Amino acid sequence: MPPLLQRALIGHHVRPHSYLRPATTNAVLGGSRLLVGGCWGRRMWPLVLWALLAAQAGAVLSPPPPKEAARMARYVLHACDWGALATLSAQDELRGRPFANVFSLSDGPAGPGRGSGVPYLYLTDLEVSVRDLQVNANASLTVSLAQTPYCKKNKYDPQNPLCAHIIFAGTVVKVSDTESGLAKQALFTRHPEMESWPRDHNWFFAKFNITNIWVLDYFGGLKIVTPEDYYSVKPYRKLGSLVMTHLSEIMWPNLMFLLDLQSKVDDASKLFCQTSFQPVVP
């Protein structure tokens, strides 16, 4: 049985090796112990098919096409757990010069459709870059798919435009009391360690107020996206669109296996319904 089918069945509480089986079904299906035949099994089959398609679609949420730059910006930010924040240094020896630092971030809990597009940060005045921001709140933030499995899987170098990265410009500000709950949920769900950081460091929630956006996701140079376009799009398509998009290239082989197996189950169903269950030794 393909591993993907087995995972789909387990996710719907159907054991790949059931404790019960009809004696004849085991023979008809060539020794398979998968309990998907019979009267109740046939009723469950559409659920199994949909479970497979849903699981497969969720596993192939690939980046948007290059022509959809605003969606790409939202997609990359939500996929990333950290970014490079560049400030104008307030340090005496570096005053006025750019100073980049790494910060954990989140625009919402992980998962399609859960990102707000707002990069939230968890900061302390003890951090040198935060001291820079207290003098000049202007900054840039860069996030890249190089930190995700996508670029490694496709063997893209981080500097390859196909390994998309986004550059934001704007200001870093402390969030209001009404927004702190959103920031906390966004950050702590993806960075649970933060909750245990020393309280005497006076941590606070902040956000990156975006004023400018540049997208590099294909050859030909940077694309400019307005904040209005950025916040108006959704980074992921609906599940139905995902299924249609990926059916031919990824789902089709598994679907063909299921349909072939379904025909065998149909042939065995009459025998199944006329057969009593026999216990199977685990």
C-alpha contacts under 8 A as a table, 3 or more apart, distances in Angstrom:
res1	aa1	res2	aa2	distance
1	M	5	L	6.87
1	M	6	Q	6.72
2	P	5	L	5.44
2	P	6	Q	6.43
2	P	254	N	7.89
3	P	6	Q	4.99
3	P	7	R	6.14
4	L	7	R	5.15
4	L	8	A	6.22
4	L	52	L	7.26
4	L	56	Q	8.00
5	L	8	A	5.03
5	L	9	L	6.22
5	L	52	L	6.39
5	L	254	N	7.85
6	Q	9	L	5.21
6	Q	10	I	6.19
6	Q	16	P	6.27
7	R	10	I	5.10
7	R	11	G	6.11
8	A	11	G	5.14
8	A	12	H	6.62
8	A	48	V	7.00
8	A	51	A	5.72
8	A	52	L	5.33
8	A	55	A	6.86
9	L	12	H	5.20
9	L	13	H	6.43
9	L	14	V	5.11
9	L	15	R	6.78
9	L	16	P	7.02
9	L	48	V	6.57
9	L	51	A	7.68
10	I	13	H	5.00
10	I	14	V	5.25
10	I	15	R	5.80
10	I	16	P	7.11
11	G	14	V	7.48
12	H	48	V	7.83
12	H	51	A	7.68
14	V	18	S	7.79
15	R	18	S	5.41
15	R	34	L	7.72
16	P	33	R	7.37
16	P	34	L	5.43
16	P	35	L	7.51
17	H	33	R	5.62
17	H	34	L	5.74
17	H	35	L	7.52
18	S	21	R	6.83
18	S	33	R	6.71
18	S	34	L	6.54
18	S	35	L	6.19
18	S	280	V	7.83
19	Y	279	P	6.42
19	Y	280	V	5.25
19	Y	281	V	7.16
19	Y	282	P	6.55
20	L	35	L	7.78
20	L	277	F	6.23
20	L	278	Q	6.07
20	L	279	P	5.09
20	L	280	V	5.52
21	R	25	T	7.32
21	R	26	N	7.26
21	R	33	R	6.91
21	R	35	L	6.43
21	R	277	F	5.60
21	R	278	Q	5.94
21	R	279	P	6.89
21	R	280	V	6.90
22	P	25	T	5.41
22	P	26	N	6.76
22	P	272	F	6.19
22	P	275	T	6.07
22	P	276	S	6.20
22	P	277	F	4.76
22	P	278	Q	6.02
23	A	26	N	5.71
23	A	27	A	7.11
23	A	275	T	7.28
23	A	276	S	7.88
23	A	277	F	7.09
23	A	278	Q	6.55
24	T	27	A	5.31
24	T	28	V	6.21
24	T	271	L	6.73
24	T	272	F	6.74
24	T	275	T	7.24
25	T	28	V	5.04
25	T	29	L	5.97
25	T	37	G	7.47
25	T	268	A	6.21
25	T	271	L	7.29
25	T	272	F	6.09
26	N	29	L	5.53
26	N	30	G	6.41
26	N	31	G	4.92
26	N	32	S	5.59
26	N	33	R	6.03
27	A	30	G	5.30
27	A	31	G	5.53
27	A	32	S	7.82
28	V	31	G	7.47
28	V	268	A	6.44
29	L	32	S	5.53
29	L	264	K	6.91
29	L	265	V	7.57
29	L	268	A	7.73
35	L	41	G	7.02
36	V	41	G	4.47
36	V	42	R	6.84
36	V	44	M	7.60
36	V	45	W	7.18
36	V	265	V	7.41
37	G	40	W	7.50
37	G	41	G	4.69
37	G	42	R	6.00
37	G	265	V	5.22
37	G	266	D	7.38
37	G	268	A	7.03
37	G	269	S	5.92
37	G	272	F	6.96
38	G	41	G	5.12
38	G	42	R	6.10
38	G	265	V	7.57
38	G	268	A	7.39
38	G	269	S	4.64
38	G	270	K	7.27
38	G	272	F	4.93
38	G	273	C	5.53
39	C	42	R	5.60
39	C	43	R	6.84
39	C	269	S	6.79
39	C	272	F	7.56
39	C	273	C	6.04
40	W	43	R	5.17
40	W	44	M	6.37
41	G	44	M	5.03
41	G	45	W	6.22
42	R	45	W	5.13
42	R	46	P	7.97
42	R	265	V	7.99
42	R	266	D	7.86
43	R	46	P	7.02
44	M	47	L	5.39
44	M	48	V	6.47
45	W	48	V	5.01
45	W	49	L	6.27
46	P	49	L	5.06
46	P	50	W	6.12
47	L	50	W	5.10
47	L	51	A	5.95
48	V	51	A	5.00
48	V	52	L	6.23
49	L	52	L	5.21
49	L	53	L	6.30
49	L	255	L	7.81
49	L	258	L	7.53
50	W	53	L	5.03
50	W	54	A	5.95
51	A	54	A	5.14
51	A	55	A	5.98
52	L	55	A	5.16
52	L	56	Q	5.95
53	L	56	Q	5.03
53	L	57	A	5.96
53	L	243	V	6.86
53	L	251	M	7.09
54	A	57	A	5.10
54	A	58	G	6.11
54	A	239	L	7.53
54	A	243	V	7.70
55	A	58	G	5.19
55	A	59	A	6.27
56	Q	59	A	5.10
56	Q	60	V	6.50
56	Q	251	M	6.82
57	A	60	V	5.35
57	A	61	L	6.68
57	A	239	L	7.00
57	A	242	L	5.94
57	A	243	V	5.75
57	A	246	H	7.26
58	G	61	L	5.93
60	V	246	H	7.68
61	L	236	Y	7.59
61	L	242	L	7.58
63	P	72	M	6.57
63	P	75	Y	6.73
63	P	76	V	7.85
64	P	68	E	6.39
64	P	71	R	6.53
64	P	72	M	5.65
64	P	75	Y	7.63
64	P	235	P	7.66
64	P	236	Y	7.85
65	P	68	E	5.76
65	P	69	A	7.99
65	P	72	M	7.66
66	P	69	A	6.11
66	P	72	M	7.42
66	P	217	D	6.14
66	P	218	Y	6.23
68	E	71	R	5.53
68	E	72	M	6.21
69	A	72	M	4.91
69	A	73	A	6.22
69	A	215	V	6.46
69	A	217	D	7.96
69	A	223	K	7.00
69	A	225	V	6.85
70	A	73	A	5.19
70	A	74	R	6.50
70	A	225	V	5.95
70	A	229	D	6.21
70	A	230	Y	4.91
70	A	233	V	6.85
71	R	74	R	5.13
71	R	75	Y	5.97
71	R	230	Y	7.00
71	R	233	V	6.04
71	R	234	K	6.31
71	R	235	P	4.71
71	R	236	Y	7.73
72	M	75	Y	4.92
72	M	76	V	6.04
72	M	215	V	7.67
72	M	217	D	7.83
72	M	235	P	6.76
73	A	76	V	5.38
73	A	77	L	6.24
73	A	165	H	7.99
73	A	166	I	6.07
73	A	215	V	6.47
73	A	230	Y	7.18
73	A	235	P	7.97
74	R	77	L	5.35
74	R	78	H	6.22
74	R	115	G	7.94
74	R	117	G	5.83
74	R	230	Y	6.84
74	R	233	V	7.95
74	R	234	K	7.38
74	R	235	P	5.30
75	Y	78	H	5.38
75	Y	79	A	6.17
75	Y	235	P	4.88
75	Y	236	Y	7.29
76	V	79	A	5.06
76	V	80	C	6.28
76	V	143	V	7.06
76	V	144	S	6.62
76	V	145	L	6.22
76	V	164	A	7.38
76	V	165	H	7.03
76	V	166	I	7.18
77	L	80	C	5.35
77	L	106	S	7.87
77	L	107	D	7.26
77	L	117	G	7.09
77	L	119	P	7.65
77	L	143	V	6.38
77	L	144	S	7.88
77	L	166	I	7.66
78	H	81	D	7.75
78	H	106	S	6.89
78	H	107	D	6.01
78	H	108	G	7.30
78	H	110	A	7.48
78	H	115	G	5.84
78	H	117	G	7.15
79	A	110	A	7.89
79	A	145	L	7.33
79	A	148	T	7.24
80	C	83	G	7.41
80	C	105	L	7.75
80	C	106	S	7.45
80	C	143	V	6.66
80	C	144	S	7.07
80	C	145	L	6.98
80	C	147	Q	6.89
80	C	148	T	7.09
81	D	104	S	5.84
81	D	105	L	5.47
81	D	106	S	6.02
81	D	190	R	7.48
82	W	102	V	6.92
82	W	103	F	5.54
82	W	104	S	4.12
82	W	105	L	5.03
82	W	106	S	7.55
82	W	143	V	7.05
83	G	102	V	5.76
83	G	103	F	5.69
83	G	104	S	6.54
83	G	105	L	6.93
83	G	141	L	6.43
83	G	142	T	5.52
83	G	143	V	4.80
83	G	144	S	7.63
84	A	100	A	6.17
84	A	101	N	5.48
84	A	102	V	4.63
84	A	103	F	6.44
84	A	141	L	5.60
84	A	142	T	5.17
84	A	143	V	6.72
85	L	100	A	5.42
85	L	101	N	5.29
85	L	102	V	6.07
85	L	103	F	6.75
85	L	139	A	6.83
85	L	140	S	5.78
85	L	141	L	4.55
85	L	142	T	6.63
86	A	98	P	6.28
86	A	99	F	5.27
86	A	100	A	3.94
86	A	101	N	6.24
86	A	139	A	5.52
86	A	140	S	5.18
86	A	141	L	6.34
87	T	98	P	5.69
87	T	99	F	5.26
87	T	100	A	6.30
87	T	129	S	6.58
87	T	132	D	6.43
87	T	133	L	6.81
87	T	136	N	7.97
87	T	137	A	7.87
87	T	138	N	6.73
87	T	139	A	4.77
87	T	140	S	6.86
88	L	95	R	7.28
88	L	96	G	5.21
88	L	97	R	5.44
88	L	98	P	4.75
88	L	99	F	6.06
88	L	132	D	6.41
88	L	133	L	7.80
88	L	136	N	6.98
88	L	138	N	7.48
88	L	139	A	7.12
89	S	94	L	5.82
89	S	95	R	5.01
89	S	96	G	5.25
89	S	97	R	5.48
89	S	98	P	5.97
89	S	99	F	5.73
89	S	129	S	7.45
89	S	132	D	5.34
90	A	94	L	6.84
90	A	95	R	4.78
90	A	96	G	6.48
90	A	131	R	7.20
90	A	132	D	4.95
90	A	135	V	6.81
91	Q	94	L	5.23
91	Q	95	R	5.18
91	Q	132	D	7.56
92	D	95	R	5.25
94	L	97	R	5.54
99	F	129	S	7.66
101	N	129	S	7.05
103	F	121	L	7.39
104	S	121	L	6.63
104	S	122	Y	7.58
104	S	191	H	7.82
105	L	119	P	6.12
105	L	120	Y	5.50
105	L	121	L	5.10
105	L	122	Y	7.57
105	L	187	L	6.58
106	S	109	P	7.44
106	S	118	V	7.86
106	S	119	P	5.58
106	S	120	Y	5.38
106	S	121	L	7.10
106	S	186	A	5.65
106	S	187	L	5.39
106	S	190	R	7.19
107	D	115	G	5.17
107	D	116	S	5.44
107	D	117	G	5.43
107	D	118	V	5.03
107	D	119	P	4.77
107	D	120	Y	5.84
107	D	183	A	7.98
107	D	186	A	5.96
107	D	187	L	7.73
108	G	114	R	5.72
108	G	115	G	4.47
108	G	116	S	6.03
108	G	117	G	7.93
108	G	182	L	7.89
108	G	183	A	7.80
108	G	185	Q	7.15
108	G	186	A	4.00
108	G	187	L	7.08
109	P	114	R	5.91
109	P	115	G	6.72
109	P	185	Q	7.02
109	P	186	A	5.05
109	P	187	L	7.52
109	P	189	T	5.86
109	P	190	R	6.35
110	A	114	R	6.61
110	A	115	G	7.49
110	A	189	T	7.81
110	A	190	R	6.82
111	G	114	R	5.76
111	G	115	G	7.73
112	P	115	G	7.37
112	P	235	P	7.82
112	P	236	Y	6.21
113	G	234	K	7.16
113	G	235	P	7.23
113	G	236	Y	6.51
115	G	118	V	7.85
116	S	231	Y	7.92
117	G	230	Y	7.77
117	G	231	Y	6.52
118	V	207	K	6.87
118	V	208	F	6.81
118	V	209	N	7.56
119	P	207	K	5.66
119	P	208	F	5.49
120	Y	183	A	5.85
120	Y	186	A	7.33
120	Y	187	L	6.96
120	Y	205	F	7.11
120	Y	206	A	5.80
120	Y	207	K	4.35
120	Y	208	F	6.53
121	L	183	A	7.72
121	L	187	L	7.30
121	L	205	F	5.84
121	L	206	A	5.04
121	L	207	K	5.69
121	L	208	F	7.74
122	Y	187	L	7.56
122	Y	203	W	6.54
122	Y	204	F	5.76
122	Y	205	F	4.80
122	Y	206	A	6.18
123	L	127	E	7.43
123	L	130	V	7.14
123	L	203	W	5.41
123	L	204	F	5.42
123	L	205	F	6.31
123	L	206	A	6.89
124	T	127	E	5.75
124	T	130	V	6.86
124	T	201	H	6.20
124	T	202	N	5.92
124	T	203	W	4.66
124	T	204	F	6.36
125	D	128	V	7.58
125	D	130	V	5.71
125	D	131	R	6.19
125	D	201	H	7.66
125	D	202	N	7.36
125	D	203	W	7.71
126	L	130	V	7.39
126	L	131	R	7.52
126	L	201	H	7.04
127	E	130	V	5.31
127	E	131	R	6.60
128	V	131	R	5.16
128	V	132	D	6.57
129	S	132	D	4.94
129	S	133	L	6.38
130	V	133	L	4.91
130	V	134	Q	6.31
131	R	134	Q	5.11
131	R	135	V	6.79
132	D	135	V	5.39
132	D	136	N	6.15
132	D	137	A	7.47
133	L	136	N	4.78
133	L	137	A	4.26
133	L	138	N	6.94
133	L	139	A	7.82
133	L	172	V	7.09
134	Q	137	A	6.17
137	A	171	T	5.08
137	A	172	V	5.52
137	A	173	V	7.21
138	N	169	A	7.64
138	N	170	G	5.72
138	N	171	T	4.43
138	N	172	V	6.75
139	A	169	A	5.99
139	A	170	G	5.72
139	A	171	T	5.64
139	A	172	V	7.00
140	S	167	I	6.84
140	S	168	F	5.42
140	S	169	A	4.33
140	S	170	G	6.31
140	S	171	T	7.92
141	L	167	I	5.71
141	L	168	F	4.99
141	L	169	A	6.41
142	T	165	H	7.01
142	T	166	I	5.62
142	T	167	I	4.51
142	T	168	F	6.29
143	V	165	H	5.59
143	V	166	I	5.43
143	V	167	I	6.76
144	S	147	Q	6.32
144	S	158	P	7.77
144	S	163	C	7.24
144	S	164	A	5.93
144	S	165	H	4.00
144	S	166	I	6.35
145	L	148	T	5.18
145	L	149	P	7.85
145	L	150	Y	6.68
145	L	151	C	6.41
145	L	158	P	7.88
145	L	163	C	5.82
145	L	164	A	5.67
145	L	165	H	6.18
146	A	149	P	7.49
146	A	150	Y	7.34
146	A	151	C	5.51
146	A	152	K	7.32
146	A	157	D	7.69
146	A	158	P	5.25
146	A	163	C	6.20
146	A	164	A	7.70
146	A	165	H	7.96
147	Q	151	C	7.97
148	T	151	C	6.70
148	T	152	K	7.59
149	P	152	K	5.31
149	P	153	K	5.87
150	Y	153	K	5.24
150	Y	154	N	6.35
150	Y	163	C	7.92
151	C	154	N	5.15
151	C	155	K	5.76
151	C	156	Y	4.87
151	C	157	D	7.10
151	C	158	P	7.38
151	C	163	C	5.57
152	K	155	K	4.79
152	K	156	Y	6.14
152	K	157	D	7.86
153	K	156	Y	7.82
156	Y	159	Q	7.99
156	Y	160	N	6.03
156	Y	162	L	6.90
156	Y	163	C	5.86
157	D	160	N	5.15
157	D	163	C	6.91
158	P	161	P	7.89
158	P	163	C	5.81
159	Q	163	C	7.04
160	N	163	C	5.48
160	N	164	A	7.81
161	P	164	A	5.72
161	P	165	H	7.70
161	P	216	L	5.85
161	P	217	D	5.01
161	P	218	Y	4.92
161	P	219	F	6.02
162	L	216	L	7.90
162	L	217	D	5.10
162	L	218	Y	5.21
162	L	219	F	7.57
163	C	217	D	6.47
164	A	215	V	7.52
164	A	216	L	5.65
164	A	217	D	4.17
164	A	218	Y	7.43
165	H	215	V	6.39
165	H	216	L	5.62
165	H	217	D	6.53
166	I	213	I	7.21
166	I	214	W	5.86
166	I	215	V	4.81
166	I	216	L	6.35
167	I	213	I	5.86
167	I	214	W	5.14
167	I	215	V	6.57
168	F	210	I	6.35
168	F	211	T	7.50
168	F	212	N	5.77
168	F	213	I	4.73
168	F	214	W	6.52
169	A	210	I	5.93
169	A	211	T	5.80
169	A	212	N	5.00
169	A	213	I	6.47
170	G	208	F	6.62
170	G	209	N	5.38
170	G	210	I	4.65
170	G	211	T	4.86
170	G	212	N	6.62
171	T	208	F	5.75
171	T	209	N	5.17
171	T	210	I	6.91
171	T	211	T	7.93
172	V	206	A	6.69
172	V	207	K	5.69
172	V	208	F	4.57
172	V	209	N	6.05
173	V	206	A	5.43
173	V	207	K	5.67
173	V	208	F	6.60
173	V	209	N	7.18
174	K	204	F	7.25
174	K	205	F	5.99
174	K	206	A	4.08
174	K	207	K	6.37
175	V	179	E	5.94
175	V	180	S	5.97
175	V	183	A	7.91
175	V	205	F	5.93
175	V	206	A	4.98
175	V	207	K	6.27
176	S	179	E	5.25
176	S	180	S	6.11
177	D	180	S	5.16
177	D	181	G	7.65
178	T	181	G	6.80
179	E	182	L	5.43
179	E	183	A	6.43
180	S	183	A	4.99
180	S	184	K	5.98
180	S	205	F	6.44
181	G	184	K	5.10
181	G	185	Q	6.21
182	L	185	Q	5.25
182	L	186	A	6.08
183	A	186	A	5.11
183	A	187	L	6.10
183	A	205	F	6.45
183	A	206	A	7.70
184	K	187	L	5.31
184	K	188	F	5.72
184	K	205	F	7.26
185	Q	188	F	5.48
185	Q	189	T	5.83
186	A	189	T	5.92
186	A	190	R	6.86
187	L	190	R	5.52
187	L	191	H	5.67
187	L	192	P	7.69
188	F	191	H	4.83
188	F	192	P	4.73
188	F	193	E	7.54
188	F	194	M	6.36
188	F	195	E	6.78
189	T	192	P	5.79
191	H	194	M	5.87
192	P	195	E	6.00
192	P	196	S	7.99
193	E	196	S	5.67
193	E	197	W	7.01
194	M	197	W	5.32
198	P	201	H	5.78
199	R	202	N	5.88
199	R	203	W	6.90
200	D	203	W	8.00
210	I	213	I	7.43
210	I	227	P	6.72
211	T	226	T	7.83
211	T	227	P	6.38
212	N	224	I	7.86
212	N	225	V	7.28
212	N	226	T	6.48
212	N	227	P	6.69
213	I	224	I	5.91
213	I	225	V	5.27
213	I	226	T	6.43
213	I	227	P	7.09
214	W	222	L	5.99
214	W	223	K	5.51
214	W	224	I	4.79
214	W	225	V	6.21
215	V	222	L	5.46
215	V	223	K	4.98
215	V	224	I	6.40
215	V	225	V	7.32
216	L	219	F	7.91
216	L	221	G	6.56
216	L	222	L	4.90
216	L	223	K	6.40
217	D	222	L	7.97
218	Y	221	G	7.35
225	V	229	D	6.62
225	V	230	Y	6.58
226	T	229	D	5.34
226	T	230	Y	6.14
227	P	230	Y	4.83
227	P	231	Y	6.12
228	E	231	Y	5.51
228	E	232	S	6.19
229	D	232	S	5.16
229	D	233	V	6.52
230	Y	233	V	6.01
231	Y	234	K	7.91
234	K	237	R	7.20
237	R	241	S	6.10
237	R	242	L	6.41
238	K	241	S	5.47
238	K	242	L	6.44
239	L	242	L	4.95
239	L	243	V	6.15
240	G	243	V	5.16
240	G	244	M	6.37
241	S	244	M	5.17
241	S	245	T	5.97
242	L	245	T	5.01
242	L	246	H	6.10
243	V	246	H	5.47
243	V	247	L	5.61
244	M	247	L	5.33
244	M	248	S	7.83
245	T	248	S	7.46
246	H	249	E	5.55
246	H	250	I	5.67
246	H	251	M	6.42
247	L	250	I	5.72
247	L	251	M	4.54
247	L	252	W	5.33
248	S	251	M	6.26
248	S	252	W	5.11
249	E	252	W	6.53
250	I	253	P	6.90
250	I	254	N	7.90
251	M	254	N	5.49
251	M	255	L	6.01
252	W	255	L	4.97
252	W	256	M	6.05
253	P	256	M	5.17
253	P	257	F	6.37
254	N	257	F	5.09
254	N	258	L	6.31
255	L	258	L	5.05
255	L	259	L	6.19
256	M	259	L	5.14
256	M	260	D	6.15
257	F	260	D	5.17
257	F	261	L	6.13
258	L	261	L	4.99
258	L	262	Q	5.94
259	L	262	Q	4.87
259	L	263	S	6.36
260	D	263	S	5.31
260	D	264	K	6.66
261	L	264	K	5.13
261	L	265	V	6.20
262	Q	265	V	4.89
262	Q	266	D	6.12
263	S	266	D	5.06
263	S	267	D	6.36
264	K	267	D	5.11
264	K	268	A	6.36
265	V	268	A	5.04
265	V	269	S	5.94
266	D	269	S	5.07
266	D	270	K	7.75
267	D	270	K	7.11
268	A	271	L	5.45
268	A	272	F	6.04
269	S	272	F	4.79
269	S	273	C	6.10
270	K	273	C	5.29
270	K	274	Q	6.39
271	L	274	Q	5.24
271	L	275	T	6.25
272	F	275	T	5.19
272	F	276	S	7.91
273	C	276	S	7.81
